[in-house]
Amino acid sequence: MPDSVPKSTDDWWCDPSTEYAFLGFSYEVTACQKPSQLKKEFADIRKNFDGRYIRLYGACDNDGFYDDIVDAAWENGLGVHALVWFGFDGDSKWKTRRDKLFASLHSNPKAKFVTRGVQFGSEPLYDDVLPHAQLADQVKDAKANLSSLNIPVTVSELAYGYQERGGAQDVLDTIDFINIHVLPFFDQKASTSNKSWPLVEKTLNFFTKNGGGKKMYLDENGWPSKTSEGVKPNSPDAVANVQNEKDYFNLLDSKCSYFKTATGGGIGWFAHIYSDDQEPGYGIYGSNGKTKFSFKPRTGC
């Protein structure tokens, strides 16, 4: 990063066509990590894994928390996919979260230089938090609010979330880029992760066909190393263990050429999630603070 904050984001971001293959991690913030922890773990992501981006997951409602995210990202040369978290309680806290995030984006001079985009929700269609027309309106309003900052807006969602609402084409047409949940472990045809490419491709084909050629990112994307109360397979053949988690990311890594040449100028993927402390079974790090397997995916090919 430069010594001082630039005046404009003109020519600031790399061309999206260079954003393919491994990009970084989903990172849950429900623990409201202290600035020192954010800086330490963001440095780890940048230096030890060649990560370029953080995709936020969950929510911390502490005042000033997104400013801590911005500082940690700036210090470590990372971009951020920010998130308006709806949660699972059906309450209206998301509106306060939206307003606080937007206030930070406008008031923090560094924010627009690390915020690559704002996501509305994590599976808001699948979780039925808003009718798709209202969600599309929220995206439109956010785009207007953030237009002076040149921060694009998207929705973070499963293909099925769109499909079960007739395609929700109004949402797909409104978002600036497409953030996709790819969790093939839950597919009714799942078995082992090394056989899951047809399931991944099925999801990508839906967005290629209906996404208008927009840039695509696999943001909530992984395979669990264990089952838990909220992580149960829908196939009797689906296997959750460390080897299958590792094999899933090896599979994605082997498809680098596919991701490079895909519709929208290449597809980038995130690993969900940074640590098992954030989401049991999905972490690259176990709860003991050590990586569960060797993880060095390619960032280009």
Backbone bond lengths (Angstrom), bond angles and torsions (degrees), N, CA, C in turn:
res aa  C-N    CA-C-N  psi(-1)  N-CA   C-N-CA  omega(-1)  CA-C   N-CA-C  phi
1 M - - - 1.454 - - 1.538 109.63 -
2 P 1.328 115.68 151.29 1.472 118.73 178.27 1.528 111.38 -69.58
3 D 1.344 115.79 163.41 1.463 120.57 -179.29 1.519 112.07 -66.75
4 S 1.315 116.54 -31.31 1.459 120.54 178.72 1.520 109.54 -127.36
5 V 1.318 115.98 158.47 1.464 121.12 -177.21 1.530 109.61 -71.99
6 P 1.323 117.86 126.80 1.469 119.92 179.24 1.529 112.10 -62.99
7 K 1.306 115.09 165.55 1.464 120.06 179.96 1.522 111.77 -82.06
8 S 1.329 117.57 -25.36 1.457 120.80 -172.69 1.525 110.18 -146.33
9 T 1.342 115.47 155.14 1.470 120.15 174.41 1.525 112.10 -88.46
10 D 1.332 118.16 6.12 1.462 120.28 177.08 1.531 109.39 -57.34
11 D 1.320 116.27 128.83 1.466 123.26 179.58 1.533 112.35 59.35
12 W 1.316 117.17 23.20 1.466 120.75 -178.49 1.528 111.58 -82.92
13 W 1.322 116.71 -50.01 1.471 120.71 -175.15 1.521 111.38 -83.94
14 C 1.327 115.72 146.36 1.464 119.94 171.62 1.521 109.93 -63.52
15 D 1.315 115.81 155.18 1.461 120.19 176.58 1.530 108.87 -59.78
16 P 1.343 117.37 133.42 1.473 119.54 -179.81 1.528 113.91 -55.37
17 S 1.325 117.53 -24.96 1.472 119.20 -179.72 1.528 111.73 -65.67
18 T 1.334 117.52 -17.02 1.462 120.32 176.60 1.527 111.37 -87.13
19 E 1.322 117.28 -6.19 1.462 121.62 -177.09 1.526 110.01 -94.95
20 Y 1.317 114.64 74.95 1.458 120.08 178.37 1.525 107.69 -133.91
21 A 1.325 115.73 170.89 1.473 122.37 -175.26 1.533 109.42 63.01
22 F 1.337 118.00 -151.12 1.466 120.98 -173.96 1.526 111.13 -71.83
23 L 1.339 115.31 130.09 1.467 120.66 -178.91 1.518 113.97 -113.33
24 G 1.331 117.93 -29.90 1.460 119.31 -175.20 1.522 110.53 158.52
25 F 1.326 115.12 -151.42 1.461 120.49 -171.93 1.526 112.62 -124.39
26 S 1.314 115.95 145.60 1.453 120.83 156.16 1.521 106.73 -69.31
27 Y 1.344 115.39 142.21 1.461 119.94 -172.39 1.522 108.07 -143.68
28 E 1.329 115.46 113.75 1.466 119.55 -176.09 1.527 110.94 -83.35
29 V 1.331 115.50 137.17 1.472 120.68 -174.85 1.523 112.83 -116.30
30 T 1.332 117.61 14.50 1.461 120.53 -179.88 1.530 111.66 -59.53
31 A 1.344 117.25 -26.24 1.464 121.21 -179.95 1.526 113.00 -77.33
32 C 1.358 116.71 -4.77 1.480 120.31 -178.70 1.535 110.07 51.58
33 Q 1.318 115.36 57.52 1.464 120.79 -176.73 1.533 111.32 -55.41
34 K 1.322 115.23 142.45 1.459 121.57 176.83 1.525 109.79 -67.81
35 P 1.328 118.45 154.84 1.472 120.58 179.38 1.526 113.06 -52.46
36 S 1.321 117.77 -37.87 1.472 120.13 -178.92 1.519 111.58 -64.31
37 Q 1.344 117.07 -38.42 1.463 119.99 178.77 1.523 110.57 -70.68
38 L 1.331 117.15 -42.08 1.461 120.24 177.62 1.528 110.59 -57.62
39 K 1.318 116.55 -46.67 1.464 120.12 -177.96 1.525 111.18 -65.43
40 K 1.320 116.85 -39.75 1.462 120.53 179.88 1.530 111.18 -65.27
41 E 1.333 116.79 -46.11 1.467 119.88 -176.25 1.522 111.68 -76.55
42 F 1.314 118.24 -33.48 1.461 120.04 175.15 1.531 110.18 -66.32
43 A 1.339 116.42 -37.77 1.472 119.76 175.94 1.523 110.66 -62.79
44 D 1.319 116.40 -39.87 1.463 121.31 177.83 1.525 110.56 -61.32
45 I 1.319 116.20 -45.21 1.465 121.28 -179.61 1.527 110.62 -61.77
46 R 1.321 115.89 -41.30 1.467 119.94 -177.04 1.532 111.93 -73.59
47 K 1.323 115.44 -47.01 1.467 119.49 -169.43 1.523 112.85 -86.32
48 N 1.320 116.92 -38.14 1.465 119.74 -173.33 1.522 113.90 -95.29
49 F 1.338 116.78 -19.03 1.463 119.74 -178.81 1.532 113.18 -121.89
50 D 1.339 116.88 -0.50 1.473 121.43 -177.03 1.526 111.82 58.87
51 G 1.320 116.82 31.89 1.458 120.24 176.68 1.520 111.23 -69.87
52 R 1.323 115.47 145.30 1.468 120.82 177.23 1.525 111.94 -110.29
53 Y 1.330 115.74 -21.89 1.464 119.99 -173.77 1.519 111.93 -139.39
54 I 1.320 113.92 154.79 1.458 123.84 169.60 1.522 106.93 -116.39
55 R 1.322 116.12 131.49 1.464 119.77 172.30 1.526 107.12 -107.41
56 L 1.332 116.36 114.15 1.455 119.93 -176.77 1.521 110.87 -72.16
57 Y 1.334 114.39 147.96 1.461 122.29 -179.47 1.521 107.22 -141.39
58 G 1.333 116.90 142.14 1.456 119.93 -176.29 1.519 110.95 76.50
59 A 1.319 116.27 -165.25 1.464 120.09 -177.37 1.516 110.88 -149.69
60 C 1.323 115.10 143.21 1.462 122.77 165.31 1.522 106.20 -119.49
61 D 1.321 116.47 122.53 1.465 120.56 -174.70 1.529 113.02 -94.19
62 N 1.326 117.28 9.78 1.465 119.54 177.43 1.523 110.72 -65.93
63 D 1.322 116.47 138.21 1.460 120.30 176.36 1.520 109.67 -59.58
64 G 1.323 115.70 133.81 1.455 120.80 176.14 1.515 115.35 82.72
65 F 1.340 117.68 2.50 1.469 118.23 -175.69 1.528 111.24 -65.76
66 Y 1.329 118.03 -40.35 1.464 117.79 -179.45 1.526 110.82 -65.62
67 D 1.326 117.60 -29.29 1.462 119.49 174.42 1.529 110.55 -63.85
68 D 1.347 117.28 -35.48 1.468 120.53 175.19 1.526 110.71 -64.49
69 I 1.332 116.35 -40.61 1.466 121.00 176.16 1.534 110.34 -59.47
70 V 1.331 115.33 -46.77 1.469 120.57 -179.18 1.524 110.49 -60.22
71 D 1.327 117.19 -45.34 1.468 120.47 -179.43 1.526 111.25 -61.50
72 A 1.347 116.46 -44.40 1.463 120.24 -178.97 1.525 110.95 -66.37
73 A 1.320 116.89 -39.10 1.463 120.85 179.32 1.530 110.65 -68.54
74 W 1.324 116.64 -43.90 1.465 120.78 178.88 1.530 110.39 -60.11
75 E 1.319 116.06 -46.03 1.462 120.84 -177.09 1.523 111.86 -62.32
76 N 1.341 116.63 -26.89 1.460 120.39 -174.78 1.528 114.12 -112.85
77 G 1.319 117.39 10.80 1.461 120.07 175.32 1.509 113.91 65.62
78 L 1.334 116.54 38.84 1.459 121.57 -179.68 1.520 111.18 -113.61
79 G 1.341 115.29 148.68 1.456 120.90 168.03 1.517 109.60 -95.45
80 V 1.328 116.07 162.61 1.465 121.57 -176.20 1.523 110.46 -130.76
81 H 1.330 116.30 132.54 1.458 121.83 165.09 1.528 105.70 -93.51
82 A 1.331 116.25 99.41 1.465 121.51 -177.80 1.523 109.78 -72.88
83 L 1.333 116.46 165.86 1.466 120.44 -172.34 1.520 111.94 -142.77
84 V 1.336 115.57 133.10 1.461 122.12 166.57 1.525 105.97 -95.42
85 W 1.320 117.14 106.97 1.466 123.16 -171.97 1.524 109.93 -88.43
86 F 1.319 116.62 124.06 1.458 121.19 178.09 1.525 112.15 -85.35
87 G 1.337 116.85 -30.78 1.461 119.54 -176.93 1.517 111.50 74.89
88 F 1.326 115.47 -167.86 1.459 120.73 -172.29 1.527 113.23 -124.35
89 D 1.328 116.77 12.70 1.462 120.32 -174.60 1.522 113.80 -100.85
90 G 1.328 116.86 -4.56 1.458 119.88 -179.91 1.515 113.60 70.15
91 D 1.339 117.36 18.05 1.464 119.84 -178.94 1.532 109.67 -92.10
92 S 1.326 115.70 -177.27 1.473 120.39 -176.14 1.527 112.26 -105.13
93 K 1.347 117.29 18.28 1.465 119.74 179.84 1.525 111.97 -60.10
94 W 1.329 115.86 -25.41 1.460 118.90 -178.27 1.526 111.64 -60.87
95 K 1.319 117.11 -29.76 1.464 119.67 179.76 1.521 110.75 -66.71
96 T 1.344 116.28 -41.61 1.465 120.45 176.27 1.523 109.86 -64.91
97 R 1.341 117.22 -41.68 1.463 121.09 178.07 1.529 110.99 -61.55
98 R 1.307 115.84 -43.26 1.471 120.28 177.36 1.528 110.56 -58.84
99 D 1.313 116.00 -49.30 1.468 120.02 -175.71 1.527 111.68 -65.83
100 K 1.345 116.80 -38.93 1.473 120.06 178.84 1.524 110.85 -67.38
101 L 1.335 116.12 -39.90 1.464 119.10 178.12 1.517 110.47 -63.82
102 F 1.319 117.05 -47.31 1.462 119.73 -178.78 1.527 110.99 -62.61
103 A 1.328 116.78 -38.68 1.464 120.11 178.10 1.525 110.40 -61.46
104 S 1.327 116.69 -42.01 1.460 120.76 178.61 1.525 110.94 -65.74
105 L 1.321 116.52 -41.82 1.466 120.04 -179.89 1.527 111.39 -61.14
106 H 1.324 115.92 -35.55 1.475 119.66 -179.64 1.520 112.50 -81.28
107 S 1.331 117.65 -31.55 1.470 119.55 -172.33 1.528 113.63 -93.80
108 N 1.325 117.90 -28.62 1.454 121.14 -177.87 1.532 109.00 -86.70
109 P 1.323 117.98 115.59 1.472 119.37 -174.35 1.523 113.97 -63.60
110 K 1.337 117.79 -22.13 1.463 120.69 -179.98 1.535 112.41 -86.66
111 A 1.337 116.86 -16.12 1.468 120.35 -167.89 1.520 113.14 -59.25
112 K 1.320 117.49 -43.70 1.468 118.60 -175.81 1.526 112.09 -72.70
113 F 1.346 115.86 -12.37 1.464 119.36 179.44 1.525 112.48 -91.74
114 V 1.318 117.87 -5.97 1.465 120.01 173.66 1.530 112.08 -121.49
115 T 1.322 118.24 -15.77 1.465 120.95 -176.08 1.530 109.35 -89.31
116 R 1.318 114.97 102.40 1.479 120.72 -177.12 1.514 111.86 -75.91
117 G 1.334 115.52 -23.94 1.454 120.12 178.94 1.512 109.91 -177.61
118 V 1.314 115.62 164.42 1.464 122.99 175.26 1.523 108.37 -115.57
119 Q 1.331 115.54 128.17 1.463 121.62 177.65 1.523 109.52 -99.87
120 F 1.317 116.13 135.11 1.456 120.13 170.75 1.515 108.68 -93.64
121 G 1.318 115.19 106.63 1.454 120.24 172.16 1.510 114.47 75.32
122 S 1.320 113.48 162.81 1.451 122.97 172.15 1.523 105.81 -122.28
123 E 1.335 114.46 99.57 1.472 123.30 -172.46 1.536 112.97 65.03
124 P 1.327 118.59 47.07 1.468 119.67 179.12 1.526 113.00 -67.28
125 L 1.317 118.27 -29.04 1.464 120.39 177.28 1.528 110.21 -73.53
126 Y 1.331 115.88 -49.62 1.465 120.24 179.68 1.534 110.98 -59.86
127 D 1.333 116.49 -38.75 1.468 120.68 -179.59 1.525 113.00 -82.91
128 D 1.336 116.28 -3.84 1.466 121.47 174.68 1.529 112.11 59.18
129 V 1.332 116.46 42.20 1.463 118.94 -179.30 1.529 112.41 -80.36
130 L 1.333 115.82 -26.83 1.464 121.39 176.97 1.528 109.01 -147.16
131 P 1.331 118.53 144.34 1.473 119.48 169.49 1.531 109.04 -57.53
132 H 1.324 116.49 146.47 1.464 118.17 -172.10 1.522 113.00 -61.28
133 A 1.334 118.11 -30.54 1.466 119.79 177.83 1.530 110.95 -65.88
134 Q 1.331 116.14 -38.69 1.466 119.58 177.93 1.529 111.29 -69.58
135 L 1.320 116.33 -36.69 1.462 119.76 176.72 1.525 110.26 -63.71
136 A 1.321 116.51 -42.78 1.467 120.52 176.94 1.523 110.59 -59.71
137 D 1.335 117.28 -39.69 1.470 120.91 178.00 1.529 111.28 -64.85
138 Q 1.330 116.93 -38.72 1.464 120.23 177.09 1.537 110.62 -61.73
139 V 1.326 116.12 -41.27 1.460 120.11 178.12 1.530 110.20 -63.22
140 K 1.331 116.47 -44.21 1.471 119.99 179.22 1.519 111.43 -60.53
141 D 1.329 116.58 -44.77 1.466 120.41 -179.73 1.530 110.54 -64.17
142 A 1.334 116.22 -40.49 1.461 119.93 179.49 1.526 110.95 -65.22
143 K 1.308 116.79 -41.07 1.467 120.10 178.44 1.525 110.68 -60.66
144 A 1.319 116.02 -39.76 1.465 120.00 178.01 1.530 110.23 -66.50
145 N 1.326 116.58 -43.91 1.457 121.44 -178.34 1.531 111.56 -61.67
146 L 1.331 115.88 -38.46 1.463 120.74 -172.39 1.529 113.26 -99.92
147 S 1.315 116.95 5.11 1.470 119.93 -174.13 1.525 111.92 -61.56
148 S 1.333 117.44 -35.64 1.470 119.96 -178.70 1.527 111.55 -69.66
149 L 1.335 116.45 -17.61 1.463 121.37 179.56 1.523 112.19 -97.63
150 N 1.334 116.81 -6.44 1.469 122.50 -177.46 1.529 112.20 58.56
151 I 1.333 116.01 38.40 1.459 121.17 176.78 1.526 108.65 -102.89
152 P 1.330 118.58 116.95 1.460 121.35 -179.92 1.528 111.68 -75.19
153 V 1.331 115.47 166.02 1.468 122.03 -174.00 1.529 109.23 -131.27
154 T 1.324 115.65 141.68 1.452 120.65 178.88 1.527 109.99 -143.85
155 V 1.331 115.18 -175.48 1.459 123.75 173.42 1.519 106.60 -127.60
156 S 1.316 116.96 139.49 1.462 121.62 -179.36 1.530 108.18 -100.89
157 E 1.342 117.91 114.26 1.467 119.02 -164.11 1.528 112.44 -156.80
158 L 1.331 114.77 154.28 1.453 123.90 169.54 1.532 111.02 -73.86
159 A 1.317 116.83 152.00 1.463 119.05 169.37 1.525 110.20 -57.12
160 Y 1.329 116.04 -40.94 1.473 120.81 -178.17 1.525 111.85 -62.42
161 G 1.332 117.01 -31.85 1.459 119.58 177.36 1.521 112.15 -60.09
162 Y 1.323 115.40 -38.78 1.466 119.75 174.88 1.529 110.70 -72.73
163 Q 1.317 115.74 -47.04 1.462 120.92 -172.43 1.521 112.53 -61.99
164 E 1.345 117.59 -37.78 1.456 119.15 -177.51 1.527 112.05 -76.04
165 R 1.326 116.74 -4.26 1.466 121.69 174.81 1.522 110.67 -117.40
166 G 1.326 114.51 39.60 1.464 120.13 176.32 1.508 114.31 67.85
167 G 1.338 116.46 16.08 1.459 121.10 -179.06 1.510 113.40 100.98
168 A 1.359 117.41 -20.18 1.476 121.70 -179.17 1.522 110.37 41.99
169 Q 1.322 115.30 50.44 1.459 119.98 -174.81 1.527 112.11 -63.00
170 D 1.338 116.91 -26.38 1.464 119.12 178.47 1.524 111.15 -63.04
171 V 1.334 116.47 -35.86 1.469 119.72 177.39 1.525 110.29 -70.90
172 L 1.334 116.70 -46.47 1.466 120.55 179.99 1.531 111.60 -60.03
173 D 1.323 115.67 -36.31 1.469 119.52 -179.29 1.527 111.91 -72.47
174 T 1.340 117.49 -26.25 1.456 121.45 -173.05 1.518 112.75 -88.73
175 I 1.331 117.95 -36.86 1.468 120.67 -176.18 1.530 110.59 -65.92
176 D 1.344 115.35 152.24 1.464 120.74 -177.59 1.517 112.53 -83.02
177 F 1.314 117.81 -34.13 1.453 123.04 174.51 1.525 106.93 -145.87
178 I 1.334 117.35 172.09 1.465 120.56 -169.58 1.527 109.83 -115.86
179 N 1.324 116.35 115.13 1.468 121.83 173.81 1.526 108.83 -100.25
180 I 1.330 115.58 122.76 1.455 121.63 -166.02 1.526 110.84 -118.41
181 H 1.325 115.97 134.74 1.458 120.96 171.70 1.528 108.96 -89.07
182 V 1.316 115.28 123.62 1.466 121.06 179.03 1.523 107.26 -125.38
183 L 1.316 115.39 101.40 1.466 122.78 -176.31 1.533 108.85 -131.28
184 P 1.343 117.03 70.59 1.470 120.46 -170.88 1.527 114.18 -65.26
185 F 1.333 118.06 -15.72 1.455 120.65 176.80 1.528 111.63 -55.39
186 F 1.342 116.58 -30.76 1.463 121.09 -176.03 1.527 113.46 -87.16
187 D 1.317 116.89 -5.33 1.463 119.94 -179.89 1.524 110.68 -66.25
188 Q 1.314 116.06 145.22 1.475 120.58 -179.94 1.528 112.58 -66.54
189 K 1.341 116.57 -13.57 1.461 120.68 178.61 1.527 111.92 -105.81
190 A 1.332 117.60 10.61 1.462 120.80 -176.29 1.529 111.39 -67.32
191 S 1.337 114.36 146.53 1.471 120.51 172.42 1.529 106.80 -137.82
192 T 1.324 117.28 -101.29 1.460 120.02 173.57 1.529 108.98 -101.51
193 S 1.336 115.62 155.30 1.463 119.29 -172.34 1.521 112.66 -66.64
194 N 1.333 117.67 -28.12 1.463 118.80 -179.43 1.525 112.72 -70.99
195 K 1.330 116.54 -7.14 1.469 121.01 175.92 1.532 111.68 -108.43
196 S 1.323 116.77 13.96 1.473 119.64 -170.57 1.524 114.30 -92.86
197 W 1.336 118.98 -1.00 1.459 118.85 -176.73 1.543 113.04 -58.01
198 P 1.333 120.07 -41.87 1.472 118.13 177.29 1.539 112.77 -58.19
199 L 1.328 117.22 -32.53 1.469 120.64 178.64 1.525 110.38 -70.92
200 V 1.324 116.67 -40.74 1.467 120.88 176.61 1.524 109.79 -64.00
201 E 1.323 115.26 -45.84 1.470 120.47 -176.98 1.519 111.27 -63.85
202 K 1.315 116.95 -34.97 1.470 120.77 177.22 1.527 111.08 -59.21
203 T 1.323 116.14 -43.49 1.466 120.97 176.59 1.521 110.96 -63.58
204 L 1.322 116.52 -47.04 1.465 119.91 -177.40 1.525 111.23 -65.37
205 N 1.321 117.00 -34.55 1.466 119.93 179.15 1.527 111.27 -64.69
206 F 1.339 117.10 -35.57 1.461 120.12 177.25 1.524 110.79 -60.82
207 F 1.329 116.48 -45.72 1.462 119.53 -177.30 1.528 111.75 -75.69
208 T 1.324 116.41 -30.72 1.462 118.92 174.90 1.525 110.38 -64.31
209 K 1.321 116.35 -40.08 1.465 121.27 -178.52 1.522 112.09 -73.16
210 N 1.332 117.38 -37.16 1.467 120.51 -170.55 1.525 115.10 -112.24
211 G 1.339 116.88 -2.62 1.463 119.83 -172.88 1.509 115.87 -92.12
212 G 1.315 117.40 2.83 1.466 118.96 175.92 1.516 114.04 67.31
213 G 1.332 117.37 24.89 1.456 120.28 177.93 1.518 114.51 75.39
214 K 1.334 117.37 15.42 1.467 120.25 -177.35 1.529 111.28 -76.11
215 K 1.332 114.35 157.38 1.450 122.20 177.47 1.520 110.07 -59.88
216 M 1.346 116.47 139.87 1.462 121.00 -177.41 1.524 110.74 -123.26
217 Y 1.329 114.56 140.90 1.461 122.26 174.40 1.529 108.59 -131.06
218 L 1.332 116.35 137.22 1.459 120.86 170.94 1.525 105.90 -91.58
219 D 1.344 116.68 102.33 1.462 118.13 -169.27 1.531 113.27 -101.27
220 E 1.317 118.27 -41.03 1.465 120.39 172.01 1.518 105.59 -105.76
221 N 1.310 115.11 97.85 1.450 120.29 -159.15 1.523 109.41 -149.36
222 G 1.351 115.92 112.77 1.450 117.33 -179.37 1.522 112.33 178.00
223 W 1.308 114.39 -172.95 1.470 123.37 -179.46 1.520 106.78 -142.34
224 P 1.333 119.28 128.26 1.470 120.13 -173.62 1.525 113.18 -77.13
225 S 1.329 114.50 149.09 1.464 119.45 176.12 1.520 111.56 -89.54
226 K 1.330 116.68 -7.16 1.463 120.44 175.99 1.518 108.93 -159.39
227 T 1.315 116.23 158.06 1.462 120.55 174.67 1.528 109.02 -89.34
228 S 1.330 115.30 161.52 1.463 121.94 177.52 1.516 107.11 -154.45
229 E 1.306 116.59 -174.08 1.468 119.41 -175.06 1.520 112.35 -56.87
230 G 1.323 117.23 -41.12 1.459 120.18 -178.94 1.512 113.77 -96.03
231 V 1.318 116.99 2.78 1.467 121.21 -177.34 1.518 108.53 -126.50
232 K 1.334 115.64 87.24 1.461 122.73 179.18 1.525 109.02 -124.27
233 P 1.332 117.01 136.23 1.465 119.05 -178.93 1.522 112.09 -72.91
234 N 1.328 114.69 157.62 1.462 121.43 173.52 1.524 111.46 -104.86
235 S 1.322 115.33 5.59 1.463 122.01 176.33 1.520 108.43 -126.26
236 P 1.333 118.13 135.57 1.467 120.08 178.26 1.524 112.60 -67.53
237 D 1.336 116.63 -14.49 1.460 120.66 -177.33 1.525 113.56 -96.43
238 A 1.331 117.56 -5.24 1.467 120.68 -177.24 1.528 110.24 -70.37
239 V 1.324 115.78 131.37 1.464 121.50 -175.85 1.526 109.61 -114.11
240 A 1.339 116.16 123.98 1.466 121.69 176.81 1.519 108.87 -111.19
241 N 1.327 116.47 110.23 1.461 121.65 171.37 1.525 108.08 -159.28
242 V 1.327 116.52 173.94 1.463 120.71 -175.02 1.534 110.77 -61.76
243 Q 1.319 117.19 -39.39 1.465 119.98 -179.46 1.522 110.97 -61.21
244 N 1.333 117.20 -39.91 1.465 119.50 179.66 1.525 112.24 -72.08
245 E 1.320 117.02 -34.01 1.468 118.85 173.99 1.529 109.79 -62.03
246 K 1.325 115.93 -47.27 1.468 120.66 178.03 1.524 111.61 -60.81
247 D 1.333 116.61 -45.50 1.464 120.97 -178.07 1.519 112.12 -62.62
248 Y 1.341 116.56 -32.73 1.471 118.93 -180.00 1.527 110.50 -64.14
249 F 1.326 116.03 -46.19 1.465 118.27 -179.37 1.530 111.25 -71.26
250 N 1.326 117.12 -31.47 1.466 119.14 173.50 1.523 110.86 -63.82
251 L 1.336 115.84 -37.38 1.459 120.46 177.33 1.528 110.75 -61.40
252 L 1.330 116.36 -48.15 1.466 119.48 178.35 1.522 110.99 -60.99
253 D 1.335 115.87 -41.47 1.461 120.05 -179.72 1.526 111.19 -61.62
254 S 1.332 116.77 -33.77 1.465 120.85 -179.73 1.528 112.19 -72.50
255 K 1.328 116.46 -14.32 1.467 121.33 -178.52 1.533 111.70 -99.93
256 C 1.324 117.11 22.91 1.464 120.70 -176.14 1.531 112.37 -54.72
257 S 1.310 117.63 -43.48 1.474 120.43 -178.90 1.516 111.50 -64.31
258 Y 1.335 116.18 -37.34 1.463 120.64 175.76 1.523 110.30 -61.48
259 F 1.331 116.40 -48.39 1.460 120.07 -178.61 1.536 111.48 -63.92
260 K 1.309 116.85 -34.84 1.463 120.94 -177.64 1.523 111.87 -65.07
261 T 1.326 116.79 -36.46 1.466 120.60 -172.18 1.526 113.23 -103.82
262 A 1.336 117.75 7.74 1.465 121.16 -175.49 1.527 112.15 -70.31
263 T 1.319 114.98 163.28 1.459 122.79 177.54 1.520 110.96 -52.60
264 G 1.332 115.16 141.75 1.462 119.76 177.00 1.507 113.82 89.91
265 G 1.336 117.37 7.00 1.452 120.19 179.25 1.502 113.68 87.39
266 G 1.328 116.51 33.49 1.457 120.55 177.70 1.518 112.50 96.20
267 I 1.335 115.54 150.20 1.462 122.20 -179.60 1.528 109.06 -113.15
268 G 1.327 115.63 127.73 1.454 120.46 175.06 1.516 110.63 -100.89
269 W 1.342 116.42 149.62 1.466 118.06 179.61 1.521 112.06 -130.77
270 F 1.320 113.70 145.02 1.453 123.35 175.23 1.529 109.02 -104.80
271 A 1.314 116.49 154.86 1.465 121.53 170.94 1.526 108.27 -96.06
272 H 1.318 115.31 123.75 1.463 121.17 176.05 1.527 107.50 -102.82
273 I 1.327 117.76 103.63 1.442 128.39 23.45 1.532 106.85 -149.63
274 Y 1.323 119.25 175.26 1.462 121.86 -173.80 1.534 112.79 -60.95
275 S 1.328 117.03 -45.72 1.468 120.32 -173.53 1.517 111.69 -143.89
276 D 1.332 115.29 147.91 1.464 120.14 174.39 1.525 112.11 -61.70
277 D 1.322 117.89 -22.18 1.462 120.78 175.37 1.526 110.98 -64.56
278 Q 1.337 116.55 -22.93 1.459 121.19 179.89 1.524 112.18 -91.29
279 E 1.303 116.06 -37.88 1.465 121.17 -177.86 1.528 107.25 -151.64
280 P 1.323 119.04 102.75 1.469 121.49 -172.44 1.531 112.27 -54.41
281 G 1.334 114.82 128.22 1.456 120.62 175.56 1.511 115.08 93.03
282 Y 1.335 117.82 -22.69 1.456 120.11 -175.65 1.523 114.15 -97.10
283 G 1.332 117.33 -12.61 1.449 120.06 -172.53 1.514 114.20 -68.56
284 I 1.323 115.41 147.90 1.457 120.47 166.63 1.531 108.31 -72.64
285 Y 1.325 115.14 -36.12 1.465 120.55 172.11 1.526 109.26 -92.16
286 G 1.317 116.17 139.26 1.454 120.91 170.92 1.513 110.16 -79.44
287 S 1.310 116.57 172.49 1.466 120.41 -179.39 1.531 111.73 -69.91
288 N 1.336 116.97 -7.55 1.468 121.08 175.21 1.524 112.34 -86.42
289 G 1.338 116.61 1.04 1.456 120.54 178.50 1.513 114.82 84.15
290 K 1.336 117.16 5.29 1.461 121.28 178.90 1.524 110.22 -112.57
291 T 1.328 116.07 148.16 1.465 119.13 176.97 1.524 109.25 -63.67
292 K 1.328 115.26 140.39 1.460 120.16 -177.93 1.532 112.13 -76.80
293 F 1.326 115.98 -20.31 1.467 121.44 179.03 1.518 107.03 -163.07
294 S 1.304 116.15 166.42 1.463 121.19 177.37 1.526 108.95 -66.27
295 F 1.318 116.24 127.30 1.469 120.88 -175.40 1.514 108.50 -134.00
296 K 1.326 116.65 101.78 1.460 122.26 179.44 1.534 109.98 -141.89
297 P 1.336 117.56 60.30 1.460 119.23 -177.77 1.529 112.02 -67.79
298 R 1.314 114.45 156.42 1.456 120.09 -179.37 1.526 111.22 -72.75
299 T 1.313 115.24 144.99 1.465 121.52 174.03 1.524 111.63 -103.45
300 G 1.322 116.01 1.80 1.463 120.77 177.65 1.512 109.69 -174.01
301 C 1.331 115.19 164.02 1.467 120.40 178.17 1.523 108.91 -158.32
